[in-house]
Structure formats: structure tokens, C-alpha cells
Amino acid sequence: MASLDFNSLFIALIIVISAIGLGLFASAKVHSYRFNILANKVGNYAGISLVLFSALMSNTGGSESTQVWEHSWQFYVGVMLPCVAGLIIANILTSFLSLNKPERV
């Protein structure tokens, strides 16, 4: 088993936490519908780009260069399960808090 690269892990965590913090700060300070729409679009494009980049980069290089389509169905279920479970749990919890439907997502 290869050792974990803690420097890369912490850099990624700092980037994610900074982006979330900056987004929350901007949301609290900028009260503009136009800004909210623009920020939403930029976030969506960034998310799609990250998924595409990850899919393309997962097929290149490495000592065990296994192609994405060479995995069994259990692999895909295992990758998908945390995301789906997180969405379901978040919607259930926010339903108990009686948030409006748009706010739940």
C-alpha cells in the first residue's frame, strides 16, 4: 500500500474550505440577485469541469492504469453511494426542520 501524500491532501482541504468560506462570505455581503445567478452559474460550470477533468485524468498514467470502464458495477455503486446517501440524509433532515422545498436542496 502506497503512503498517503499528506501535503496534497491538506492543500486540497485548504482550497475546498477556502472556497466554501469565500462563497459564504460573498453570499452574506453581496445582496444582489444578479450576483447570485452569476455565482450559481460559475459554480455549476466549475463542478462540471471538475467531473470531466477527474474522468479524463483517471484514465491516464499511474502504475496501475486501469480504464474507467474496466471496473465492475460494485465499484460504481460504491463511488455513487456516499453522494446519493448525503443528498437523501440532507433532504430528510431539512424536511424535519420544515424548510421550504427550494431551501432543502
C-alpha positions in Angstrom: 0.0 0.0 0.0 1.4 3.4 -1.0 1.8 6.1 1.6 -0.6 8.9 1.7 0.6 12.3 0.4 -0.4 14.5 3.3 0.8 17.7 1.7 -1.5 17.2 -1.3 -4.4 16.2 1.0 -4.0 19.3 3.2 -3.6 21.6 0.2 -6.9 20.2 -1.3 -8.6 20.6 2.0 -7.4 24.2 2.4 -8.7 25.0 -1.2 -12.1 23.5 -0.5 -12.5 25.1 2.9 -11.4 28.5 1.5 -13.8 28.2 -1.5 -16.7 27.4 0.8 -15.8 30.2 3.2 -15.4 32.7 0.4 -18.7 31.7 -1.0 -20.5 32.1 2.3 -18.8 35.4 2.9 -19.8 36.7 -0.6 -23.3 35.5 0.0 -23.6 37.3 3.3 -22.0 40.6 2.0 -23.4 40.9 -1.6 -27.1 41.3 -1.7 -27.7 41.1 -5.5 -29.9 38.8 -7.4 -27.7 39.2 -10.5 -24.6 38.2 -8.5 -26.4 35.1 -7.1 -27.3 34.0 -10.6 -23.8 34.5 -11.8 -22.2 32.8 -8.9 -24.6 29.8 -9.3 -23.6 29.5 -13.0 -19.9 29.8 -12.3 -20.3 27.1 -9.6 -22.2 24.8 -11.9 -19.6 25.2 -14.7 -16.8 24.6 -12.2 -18.4 21.4 -10.9 -19.0 20.0 -14.4 -15.4 20.9 -15.3 -14.1 19.1 -12.2 -16.1 16.0 -13.0 -14.9 16.0 -16.6 -11.3 16.7 -15.6 -11.4 13.9 -13.0 -12.8 11.4 -15.5 -10.2 12.3 -18.1 -7.3 12.3 -15.7 -8.3 9.0 -14.0 -7.6 7.2 -17.3 -4.1 8.4 -17.7 -0.8 7.2 -16.3 -0.1 5.6 -13.0 1.4 2.2 -12.3 -2.0 0.5 -12.3 -3.5 2.2 -15.3 -7.0 0.7 -15.2 -9.5 2.3 -17.5 -12.7 3.6 -16.0 -14.9 1.2 -18.0 -12.9 -1.8 -16.7 -14.4 -1.7 -13.2 -17.3 -3.9 -12.0 -20.7 -2.5 -11.2 -19.9 -2.7 -7.4 -17.2 -0.1 -7.9 -19.6 2.4 -9.4 -22.2 1.8 -6.7 -19.5 2.3 -4.1 -18.5 5.6 -5.7 -22.1 6.8 -6.1 -23.4 5.7 -2.7 -21.9 8.5 -0.5 -23.2 11.2 -2.8 -26.7 9.8 -3.0 -26.8 9.0 0.7 -25.7 12.5 1.5 -28.5 14.0 -0.6 -31.1 11.8 0.9 -30.0 12.4 4.5 -29.7 16.2 3.9 -33.3 16.3 2.4 -34.7 14.3 5.3 -33.0 16.5 7.9 -34.1 19.7 6.3 -37.6 18.3 5.9 -37.7 17.8 9.7 -36.6 21.4 10.1 -39.6 22.5 8.0 -37.5 24.4 5.4 -39.2 25.3 2.1 -38.5 22.8 -0.7 -36.0 25.0 -2.6 -34.1 25.6 0.6 -33.8 21.8 1.3 -31.6 21.2 -1.8 
